[in-house]
Amino acid sequence: MPLYATAPALLFVACLMATSLGAIGWDDATDYIPALIIVLMMPLNYSIATGIGLGFIAYVALKAFVGRIKEINAAVAVIAAAFLLKLIFA
Amino acid sequence: MSAQAGIESPYDCRLTRGGGHDRREAASTQTGEGAGSGNGWDETKLPPSGLDRWFGLSVAGPSIATEFRAGLATFLTMAYIMFVNPAILEKAGMDHGAVFVATCLAAALGSLIMGFYANYPIALAPGMGLNAYFAFTMVPELGGNWQLALGCVFISGLLFFALSLSPLRAWLIDAIPMCLKLGIAAGIGFFLELVALQNAGVVADDPTTLVTLGELSKPQAWLAVAGFLLIAGLAVQKIPGAIIFGVLAVTLAAVALGLEPWHGVLARPPSSPCSSCSLCSSRRWRRPCRFMPLRRRSSSSPA
């Protein structure tokens, strides 16, 4: 099975996954900007992990900057901090 | 391997729902049709078969024929993973044929356990998303050592299993904001689109703009584009197996155009000592339950 024969299947499944965008709350910029950072950074960095990390960092930073710290979950803050340390020191 | 990884992921749930949409719909319409046609079980005429008794079909409603049709539709919807999973995991350096066989076995085993043990009409197979994470993030981070990466997947499987038994699982899933979960699912989609377009030759690298249009003078790129349109068209019409038909159509067209050699329809499973795989060539293959010594492996990896 050549690569260009399985590529259409991959592309179609990828399209199905991309439909998740529709369910994002597009009325709150502190919600959709981190999501969009994940979506853009995954292909541009060619790394799924980096995309997730940048999205978590952006989420915590944005929510904190606009004073909605209460919305930040402890688990999310810990994950964001871990990714930040990894990006800086690794 | 990636079977358990694919299923455990909360992000894959969306994909499963999306990918399984037509399947579930097909199953439910067929169920309705079977119940409505009045051909249901008449217990006075026929003794219930073993299959019927095992799954409690007469109690639930659908006939055995309906079950077979729904099962075939489910298989056709999911069968693409047999070809896509090796295409992704071979980028991690794994043997294409071995991954193909492993994918089939994992899907068969998972679906059999789901049917016979849980008696639940959900088929399990390695899922998209984490296989890309494995091939494009984990393995490169571990210096290309996919054997070590598989060990990590195994340990993560054990951790996920322990997590599933504790209330921590629900807490952890709820803790991640929905917008980030959706972003991760969509992001992996966009990532895979880039991979697929590269594989198809539609997107190529460029020193100034990073990416550019591929060489569309090659018939391969056009075959891939046509295959994608075929899949999308069939899927819109809710035809089960749209994806697998598209892949097969492109492969047959490539053979017909003389782009690929014809290997025949049947092949032996790849023999276990594959050339590229140190797992098989070592004696440890005969005792697969033993852990590989991490010390020896980690010496070759930067992590």
Interface residues (C-beta under 8 A of the other chain):
Chain A: M1 P2 L3 Y4 A5 T6 A7 P8 A9 L10 L11 F12 V13 A14 C15 L16 M17 A18 T19 S20 L21 A23 I24 G25 D28 D31 Y32 P34 A35 L36 I37 I38 V39 L40 M41 M42 P43 Y46 S47 I48 A49 G51 I52 G55 F56 Y59 N73 A74 A75 V76
Chain B: R14 L15 G18 G19 Y80 F83 V84 P86 A87 I88 M128 G129 A132 Y133 F136 T137 E141 L172 A175 I176 P177 M178 C179 L180 L182 G183 I184 A185 A186 G187 I188 G189 F190 F191 L192 E193 L194 V195 A196 L197 N199 A200 G201 Q220 A221 L223 A224 V225 G227 F228 L230 I231 A232 A235 A242 I243 I244 G246 V247 V250 T251 A254 L259 E260
